[in-house]
Amino acid sequence: MAHRTEGGHLPLLAATTLALAACGTGDPSGPSRPITKLPRELTVVEHEIVTGANAFGFDLFRLVHAEEEAPNVFLSPLSASTALGMALNGAVGETWEGMRTGLRLGDRSEQEINEGYRSLLELLVRLDPRVEFGVGNSVWTRQGFPVLPSFYDAVRQYFGAEAQERDFDDPATVDVINDWIRDATDGMIEKGIDGITEADKVFLINAIYFIGKWTSRFDPSRTRLEQFTRENGTHVMVPLMWQKGSFPYTRTAHYEAVELGYGGGAYTMVVVLPAPDVSLAGIVAELSPQWWDGLVAALDTVEMDLYLPKFRIEYDAYLNGPLVAMGMERAFSPHADFSRLSPPAPDSVCIQYVRQKTFVEVDEAGTKAAAATVVSIGVESAPPTMRVDRPFLFAIRERFSGTVLFLGAIGDPTQEAAPQPQKPAPPC
């Protein structure tokens, strides 16, 4: 693992595998006081990395949700952004420009981007001793496939990546890579890749995990089976948790939102419940940095009754289409140029697919979540009551830097697993 801090009990994780292919022509002691600020100010570049990563995440989430037929979507924008940030170090020319545009990183140089990722991640993992947050990266290359030392140097220096050369024709290699992902995500993502094809040459893997308990926990004895109304008007019974307390809260004509803290309060979950006459899709369509900033700025602590469902969701999606739509078309085409990763050859090198697998579980104690992304290159005066008993949006974030780690849309808490997605045809 590149970065790790000890503590916590309930994990939130992400693992991102980026594969390149050649194409023919525990419970912490914690601080005694809440965390009220970052240990240092963000640099200008770090701030732009956060802003860009959030914009990337909101755009990606909107596009994935619009295409998804299953009721639930759960993604880790930070994991996907970090894995693609590593791949950026191998791209050249229009491929590099398109990836930087897709990642929403403005006009910053590669050096600034790399240093921004490194320092931001180091800051985040050390922020709260009452949670456990870790980041790891690795590079796996096919035995005999030429990878430039300068690429290895860059991902080691800025992303702390481990590097291994393996026999991709040996079936045991799939198990070795999946074991790394399983270990890096505390066992929540058991399989990041299904297999290795002849075209696969390099895998870049990112793993993120977060382990924490609610700052204010729900009492399990007060959890009751209650009715949850799905978007189509049908009903299911779900365990609905309850507590009365002080929470940051806001309400508009279109939604109400509440923020729940983990550990010392730096990391939080924001739950956004659409108004009865507003669809979840309508709220997701509004996602943007400006909309989000306005929502969190309006949060104000109030005494309230909060009802929140327990749920456990696994999600799996290929992200090719959304990433192409966001500006990365060149990277997925036969015209891609990754010659700073591998010397130019008769066969081109391009991104074959981007796949993310995620896991989240919310209960009375806190939240467990995980994500694995595979990128293959080849207010009222009376105390309010917020009853989350219909489809809702939620995000897990670090509130002082503003970094969004995970985004989810829950249309049916009883649907634990989405159907396995169909692998896209090789684009190059």
C-alpha positions as CSV (number, residue, x, y, z in Angstrom):
1,M,0.0,0.0,0.0
2,A,1.2,3.4,-0.8
3,H,-0.4,5.2,2.2
4,R,-2.1,3.9,5.2
5,T,-3.3,5.1,8.6
6,E,-4.5,2.9,11.4
7,G,-7.8,3.0,13.2
8,G,-11.5,2.6,12.6
9,H,-13.8,-0.4,12.3
10,L,-16.0,-0.2,9.2
11,P,-14.3,-0.1,5.8
12,L,-14.9,2.0,2.8
13,L,-12.7,0.9,-0.1
14,A,-11.9,1.3,-3.8
15,A,-9.6,-0.6,-6.1
16,T,-9.0,0.6,-9.7
17,T,-7.3,-1.6,-12.2
18,L,-6.1,0.0,-15.4
19,A,-5.0,-2.5,-18.0
20,L,-3.2,-1.6,-21.2
21,A,-3.5,-3.8,-24.3
22,A,-1.7,-3.9,-27.6
23,C,-4.1,-3.8,-30.6
24,G,-3.4,-5.0,-34.1
25,T,-3.2,-2.3,-36.7
26,G,-9.7,-2.3,14.2
27,D,-11.4,0.3,16.7
28,P,-9.2,3.4,17.2
29,S,-8.6,5.4,20.3
30,G,-9.0,8.7,18.4
31,P,-8.6,12.3,19.4
32,S,-10.6,13.6,22.3
33,R,-11.8,16.6,20.4
34,P,-13.6,17.0,17.0
35,I,-11.5,17.9,13.9
36,T,-12.3,21.5,12.9
37,K,-9.8,22.1,10.1
38,L,-7.1,20.7,8.0
39,P,-3.6,20.6,9.5
40,R,-2.5,22.9,6.7
41,E,-4.0,24.9,4.0
42,L,-4.4,23.3,0.6
43,T,-2.0,24.5,-2.1
44,V,-3.5,26.1,-5.2
45,V,-2.7,23.0,-7.2
46,E,-4.2,20.7,-4.6
47,H,-7.4,22.8,-4.6
48,E,-7.6,22.5,-8.4
49,I,-7.0,18.7,-8.1
50,V,-10.0,18.5,-5.7
51,T,-12.2,20.8,-7.8
52,G,-11.2,18.8,-11.0
53,A,-11.7,15.4,-9.4
54,N,-15.1,16.4,-8.1
55,A,-16.2,17.8,-11.4
56,F,-15.0,14.6,-13.1
57,G,-16.9,12.5,-10.6
58,F,-20.2,14.5,-11.0
59,D,-20.0,14.3,-14.8
60,L,-19.1,10.6,-14.7
61,F,-21.9,9.8,-12.2
62,R,-24.5,11.7,-14.2
63,L,-23.6,9.8,-17.4
64,V,-23.5,6.4,-15.7
65,H,-26.8,6.9,-13.9
66,A,-28.5,8.0,-17.1
67,E,-27.5,4.8,-18.8
68,E,-28.1,2.4,-15.9
69,E,-31.2,0.3,-15.8
70,A,-30.6,-1.2,-12.4
71,P,-32.0,0.8,-9.5
72,N,-28.7,1.5,-7.7
73,V,-25.5,3.1,-8.8
74,F,-22.3,3.5,-6.6
75,L,-19.0,4.8,-7.8
76,S,-15.7,6.1,-6.5
77,P,-14.7,9.1,-8.5
78,L,-11.4,9.5,-6.6
79,S,-10.4,5.9,-7.4
80,A,-11.1,6.3,-11.1
81,S,-9.4,9.7,-11.2
82,T,-6.3,8.4,-9.5
83,A,-5.9,5.4,-11.8
84,L,-6.4,7.5,-14.9
85,G,-4.0,10.0,-13.4
86,M,-1.4,7.3,-13.4
87,A,-2.1,6.5,-17.0
88,L,-1.7,10.1,-17.9
89,N,2.0,9.7,-17.4
90,G,2.2,7.4,-20.4
91,A,0.1,9.4,-22.8
92,V,1.3,11.8,-25.5
93,G,-0.1,14.6,-27.6
94,E,-3.8,14.6,-28.3
95,T,-4.2,11.5,-26.1
96,W,-2.7,13.3,-23.1
97,E,-4.7,16.5,-23.8
98,G,-8.0,14.5,-24.1
99,M,-7.3,12.6,-20.8
100,R,-6.5,15.8,-19.0
101,T,-9.7,17.4,-20.3
102,G,-11.7,14.3,-19.4
103,L,-10.2,14.4,-15.9
104,R,-11.3,18.1,-15.6
105,L,-7.7,19.1,-14.7
106,G,-7.7,22.5,-16.5
107,D,-4.4,23.7,-17.9
108,R,-2.1,22.3,-15.2
109,S,1.2,20.7,-16.2
110,E,1.8,17.0,-15.7
111,Q,4.3,17.8,-13.0
112,E,1.8,19.9,-11.1
113,I,-0.9,17.2,-11.5
114,N,1.4,14.5,-10.2
115,E,2.6,16.5,-7.2
116,G,-1.0,17.5,-6.5
117,Y,-2.3,13.9,-6.4
118,R,0.6,12.9,-4.2
119,S,0.4,15.6,-1.6
120,L,-3.4,15.6,-1.4
121,L,-3.6,11.8,-0.8
122,E,-0.9,12.0,1.8
123,L,-2.9,14.8,3.6
124,L,-6.2,12.8,3.4
125,V,-4.8,9.5,4.8
126,R,-3.3,11.2,7.9
127,L,-6.2,13.5,8.7
128,D,-8.3,11.6,11.2
129,P,-6.9,9.0,13.7
130,R,-10.4,7.9,14.4
131,V,-10.8,6.5,10.9
132,E,-8.7,4.3,8.7
133,F,-8.1,5.6,5.2
134,G,-5.6,4.1,2.8
135,V,-4.5,4.4,-0.8
136,G,-2.4,1.9,-2.8
137,N,-1.3,1.6,-6.4
138,S,0.4,-1.1,-8.4
139,V,1.6,-1.8,-12.0
140,W,1.5,-5.3,-13.5
141,T,3.2,-5.9,-16.9
142,R,3.2,-8.8,-19.2
143,Q,6.6,-10.6,-19.2
144,G,8.7,-9.3,-22.1
145,F,6.5,-6.3,-22.9
146,P,8.7,-3.2,-23.0
147,V,7.7,-0.5,-20.4
148,L,9.9,2.6,-20.2
149,P,11.8,3.1,-17.0
150,S,10.7,6.7,-16.9
151,F,7.0,5.6,-16.6
152,Y,7.8,3.3,-13.7
153,D,9.8,6.1,-12.1
154,A,6.8,8.5,-12.4
155,V,4.1,6.2,-10.9
156,R,6.5,5.1,-8.2
157,Q,7.5,8.6,-7.2
158,Y,4.1,10.3,-7.3
159,F,1.6,7.4,-6.7
160,G,3.7,5.1,-4.6
161,A,3.0,2.3,-7.1
162,E,4.4,-1.2,-6.7
163,A,5.6,-2.8,-10.0
164,Q,5.7,-6.4,-11.0
165,E,6.4,-8.2,-14.2
166,R,4.4,-11.4,-14.6
167,D,3.7,-14.2,-17.0
168,F,0.2,-13.2,-18.2
169,D,-0.2,-16.6,-19.9
170,D,-0.1,-18.3,-16.5
171,P,-3.6,-18.7,-15.1
172,A,-2.2,-18.1,-11.6
173,T,-1.4,-14.5,-12.5
174,V,-5.1,-13.7,-12.4
175,D,-5.2,-15.0,-8.9
176,V,-2.1,-13.0,-7.9
177,I,-3.6,-9.7,-9.1
178,N,-7.0,-10.4,-7.6
179,D,-5.3,-11.3,-4.3
180,W,-3.6,-7.9,-4.3
181,I,-6.9,-6.2,-4.9
182,R,-8.6,-8.3,-2.2
183,D,-5.8,-7.4,0.3
184,A,-5.9,-3.8,-0.6
185,T,-9.6,-3.5,-0.1
186,D,-9.8,-5.5,3.2
187,G,-11.5,-8.4,1.4
188,M,-14.5,-6.5,0.1
189,I,-13.5,-6.6,-3.6
190,E,-12.6,-10.2,-4.2
191,K,-12.1,-10.1,-8.0
192,G,-11.0,-7.0,-10.0
193,I,-10.3,-8.9,-13.2
194,D,-12.1,-11.9,-14.7
195,G,-9.1,-13.0,-16.8
196,I,-6.3,-11.9,-19.0
197,T,-6.5,-11.8,-22.8
198,E,-3.6,-12.0,-25.3
199,A,-4.0,-8.3,-25.9
200,D,-3.6,-7.2,-22.3
201,K,-0.1,-5.9,-21.6
202,V,-0.3,-3.7,-18.5
203,F,-2.6,-3.3,-15.5
204,L,-2.5,-0.2,-13.4
205,I,-4.4,-0.7,-10.1
206,N,-5.5,1.8,-7.5
207,A,-7.0,0.8,-4.2
208,I,-8.7,3.2,-1.7
209,Y,-10.3,2.2,1.6
210,F,-11.9,4.1,4.4
211,I,-12.9,2.6,7.8
212,G,-14.9,4.6,10.2
213,K,-17.9,4.6,12.6
214,W,-20.6,7.2,12.9
215,T,-19.7,10.1,15.2
216,S,-23.3,9.7,16.5
217,R,-24.4,6.0,16.1
218,F,-27.9,4.6,15.6
219,D,-29.3,2.4,18.4
220,P,-30.0,-1.0,16.8
221,S,-32.9,-1.6,19.2
222,R,-34.8,1.3,17.5
223,T,-34.4,0.0,13.9
224,R,-37.7,-1.1,12.5
225,L,-38.9,-2.7,9.2
226,E,-40.6,0.1,7.3
227,Q,-42.0,0.7,3.9
228,F,-39.7,2.1,1.2
229,T,-41.4,3.5,-1.9
230,R,-39.5,2.9,-5.2
231,E,-39.5,5.3,-8.1
232,N,-42.3,3.3,-9.9
233,G,-44.6,3.6,-6.9
234,T,-44.2,0.0,-5.7
235,H,-43.1,-0.8,-2.1
236,V,-40.5,-2.9,-0.4
237,M,-39.8,-3.4,3.3
238,V,-36.4,-2.2,4.6
239,P,-34.8,-1.8,8.0
240,L,-35.1,1.9,8.9
241,M,-32.7,3.2,11.5
242,W,-33.7,6.2,13.7
243,Q,-32.1,8.7,15.9
244,K,-32.8,12.2,17.3
245,G,-29.9,14.6,17.3
246,S,-28.1,17.6,16.0
247,F,-27.1,17.4,12.3
248,P,-26.2,19.8,9.5
249,Y,-29.4,20.0,7.5
250,T,-30.9,22.0,4.6
251,R,-34.2,22.0,2.7
252,T,-35.3,23.5,-0.6
253,A,-38.3,23.1,-2.8
254,H,-36.5,20.3,-4.7
255,Y,-34.8,18.3,-1.9
256,E,-33.7,18.1,1.7
257,A,-30.2,17.1,2.8
258,V,-28.5,16.0,5.9
259,E,-24.8,15.4,6.8
260,L,-23.6,12.6,9.2
261,G,-20.1,12.5,10.5
262,Y,-17.6,9.7,10.9
263,G,-14.9,9.6,13.6
264,G,-13.7,13.1,14.4
265,G,-16.0,14.7,11.8
266,A,-13.6,15.3,8.9
267,Y,-15.2,12.6,6.8
268,T,-18.9,12.6,6.4
269,M,-21.9,11.2,4.4
270,V,-24.3,13.7,2.8
271,V,-27.7,12.2,2.1
272,V,-29.9,14.1,-0.4
273,L,-33.6,13.2,-0.5
274,P,-35.6,14.5,-3.4
275,A,-38.9,16.2,-2.7
276,P,-42.0,13.9,-3.2
277,D,-42.7,15.5,-6.6
278,V,-39.0,15.3,-7.8
279,S,-37.4,12.2,-9.2
280,L,-34.0,10.9,-8.2
281,A,-33.0,11.1,-11.8
282,G,-33.9,14.8,-11.7
283,I,-31.6,15.4,-8.7
284,V,-28.7,13.4,-10.3
285,A,-29.1,15.5,-13.5
286,E,-28.4,18.6,-11.4
287,L,-25.1,17.3,-10.1
288,S,-22.3,19.9,-10.8
289,P,-19.6,21.5,-8.6
290,Q,-21.7,24.7,-8.4
291,W,-24.9,22.8,-7.3
292,W,-23.0,20.7,-4.8
293,D,-21.1,23.7,-3.3
294,G,-24.4,25.5,-2.9
295,L,-25.9,22.5,-1.1
296,V,-23.1,22.0,1.4
297,A,-22.8,25.7,2.0
298,A,-26.5,25.8,3.1
299,L,-26.1,23.1,5.7
300,D,-27.0,24.4,9.1
301,T,-27.0,22.4,12.3
302,V,-30.5,21.7,13.7
303,E,-32.2,19.3,16.1
304,M,-34.0,16.7,14.1
305,D,-35.4,13.2,13.8
306,L,-33.5,11.2,11.2
307,Y,-34.7,8.0,9.6
308,L,-32.1,6.2,7.4
309,P,-32.3,2.8,5.8
310,K,-29.8,0.1,6.3
311,F,-28.5,-1.2,3.0
312,R,-25.8,-3.3,1.3
313,I,-25.1,-2.7,-2.4
314,E,-22.6,-4.2,-4.9
315,Y,-22.2,-2.4,-8.2
316,D,-20.3,-3.2,-11.4
317,A,-20.0,-1.1,-14.5
318,Y,-17.9,-0.5,-17.6
319,L,-17.2,3.2,-18.0
320,N,-16.0,3.4,-21.6
321,G,-19.0,5.3,-23.0
322,P,-19.1,8.1,-20.3
323,L,-15.3,8.6,-20.4
324,V,-15.3,8.9,-24.2
325,A,-18.2,11.4,-23.9
326,M,-16.1,13.4,-21.4
327,G,-13.3,13.9,-23.8
328,M,-11.1,10.7,-23.7
329,E,-12.1,9.4,-27.1
330,R,-8.6,9.4,-28.4
331,A,-7.3,7.2,-25.5
332,F,-9.9,4.5,-26.5
333,S,-9.0,4.5,-30.2
334,P,-6.4,2.9,-32.5
335,H,-4.9,6.4,-32.7
336,A,-4.1,6.5,-29.0
337,D,-0.5,7.4,-28.2
338,F,0.9,5.9,-25.0
339,S,4.5,6.0,-26.2
340,R,5.7,7.4,-22.9
341,L,4.6,4.1,-21.3
342,S,5.9,1.7,-24.0
343,P,8.1,2.4,-27.1
344,P,6.2,2.8,-30.3
345,A,5.5,-0.5,-32.0
346,P,3.6,-1.9,-35.0
347,D,0.7,-2.6,-32.6
348,S,-0.9,0.5,-31.0
349,V,-1.5,0.7,-27.3
350,C,-4.9,2.0,-26.1
351,I,-7.4,1.8,-23.3
352,Q,-9.6,-1.3,-24.0
353,Y,-12.1,-0.8,-21.2
354,V,-12.6,0.9,-17.8
355,R,-14.5,-1.1,-15.3
356,Q,-15.4,-0.2,-11.7
357,K,-16.7,-2.6,-9.1
358,T,-18.0,-1.2,-5.8
359,F,-19.4,-2.2,-2.5
360,V,-21.2,-0.3,0.2
361,E,-22.9,-1.3,3.5
362,V,-24.6,1.1,5.8
363,D,-25.8,0.1,9.3
364,E,-26.2,1.4,12.8
365,A,-22.4,1.5,13.5
366,G,-21.3,3.2,10.3
367,T,-20.4,2.5,6.7
368,K,-18.5,-0.2,4.8
369,A,-17.8,0.5,1.2
370,A,-15.4,-0.6,-1.5
371,A,-14.8,0.1,-5.2
372,A,-12.7,-1.6,-7.8
373,T,-12.2,0.2,-11.2
374,V,-10.6,-1.7,-14.0
375,V,-9.3,0.5,-16.8
376,S,-8.2,-1.8,-19.7
377,I,-5.9,0.0,-22.2
378,G,-5.7,-2.2,-25.0
379,V,-35.5,25.2,7.1
380,E,-38.7,25.3,9.5
381,S,-39.1,26.6,13.0
382,A,-40.2,23.2,14.3
383,P,-37.5,20.5,14.5
384,P,-37.6,18.7,11.1
385,T,-38.0,15.0,10.5
386,M,-36.1,13.6,7.5
387,R,-37.5,10.2,6.6
388,V,-35.4,8.6,3.9
389,D,-38.0,6.1,2.7
390,R,-37.8,6.7,-1.1
391,P,-35.0,6.9,-3.6
392,F,-32.1,9.1,-2.6
393,L,-28.6,10.3,-3.5
394,F,-25.6,10.2,-1.1
395,A,-21.9,11.1,-1.1
396,I,-19.0,10.3,1.2
397,R,-16.6,13.2,1.4
398,E,-13.8,14.9,3.3
399,R,-15.5,18.2,4.3
400,F,-12.5,20.5,4.8
401,S,-10.8,19.9,1.5
402,G,-14.2,19.1,-0.2
403,T,-12.9,15.9,-1.7
404,V,-15.7,13.5,-2.8
405,L,-14.7,9.9,-2.3
406,F,-17.9,8.1,-3.2
407,L,-21.2,8.9,-4.9
408,G,-24.3,6.7,-4.8
409,A,-27.9,6.7,-5.9
410,I,-30.2,4.2,-4.2
411,G,-33.5,3.4,-5.8
412,D,-34.1,0.1,-4.0
413,P,-32.1,-0.7,-0.9
414,T,-33.2,-4.4,-1.1
415,Q,-31.4,-4.9,-4.5
416,E,-28.0,-5.9,-3.2
417,A,-26.3,-6.7,-6.6
418,A,-26.7,-5.3,-10.1
419,P,-26.5,-7.7,-13.0
420,Q,-23.0,-8.2,-14.3
421,P,-22.4,-5.7,-17.1
422,Q,-21.5,-6.8,-20.7
423,K,-17.9,-6.2,-21.6
424,P,-17.6,-3.7,-24.4
425,A,-16.1,-4.7,-27.7
426,P,-12.4,-3.8,-28.1
427,P,-12.3,-0.2,-29.3
428,C,-9.0,-0.5,-31.1
